[in-house]
């Protein structure tokens, strides 16, 4: 026997024992029949060597085999190109299995395509794991979406009776009351407002979670908005005997385009927290122009306080839902821990950012960076 024949027999023996499915297709015949399959192919598919050779590989396909995948394989063979693709096949007994199919054309010295060599890997376990993961992810998203919808509906139902309670408290406060009754009514009013704030925040979280929160682009006067926000928080600061200061860059344009309602919601929350967590000293809101482009102005809103501060190891969790720096703070100061999460989400919707720096026992500074469209000032803008 010649050395060439011995080498051919050795290669055939080696390929027959490879732990991957190996096939050779005759590329010179229009039907592209199999002319060789190794042992792993017969073990994987259940078809014998004799049942396979002489037939096109389509006998492995079944009802759920993707027609688009089959067309891609046929197109590659027609163009005599290599292809790597996943395909769902069937064994002789009808059991499904996933193949990672690698096909390469083999050419002679004249450039004629003689064979297509296929190497297939059984990836059924991997595909099953991917499907399970996809299903689990889908179920988790559905559960999360369902929970958010339930929270949204529940809190919406809570607002009506809660507004009624607050209205009755207001009416009762207008009548003749003793000092003790006034104190009770004031405590009831504060508790109702705290509960309403939690309900509103929960509604916002539900909207954000479902992608239902919209932002506007309307004209507004930023300096006027800042004045209104500060005025709203003056009584709370005065009651705690802390200073509430406001400074604005003279370069802030008179009129810009953005969402004043959502901006106010963010700054209201930051000022409310700053006053809440400051026992003495001051809270300051500062507005600066960081950058002026052709049609955009980037404003920076800084809210600084001299309050209790935040431990460094807890700053990373600060914007997570229902998170406060310490359970004792939650008992002492109240709040759901949702406000900063909502601020972060709202700012992302407006292409803005929020960051924080804090020293425990000395104070905290939040910095909001927000790009707003420039617009010429117009009269009577509210």
PyMOL commands that set and color helices and strands:
alter all, ss='L'
color gray80, all
select helices_A, chain A and resi 3-17+39-45+49-52+57-60+67-78+124-174+179-209+222-239+260-276+312-317+327-333+339-349
alter helices_A, ss='H'
color red, helices_A
select strands_A, chain A and resi 21-26+34-37+83-90+96-107+113-122+218-220+243-248+256-258+282-292+296-305+353-359+363-374
alter strands_A, ss='S'
color yellow, strands_A
deselect
rebuild
show_as cartoon
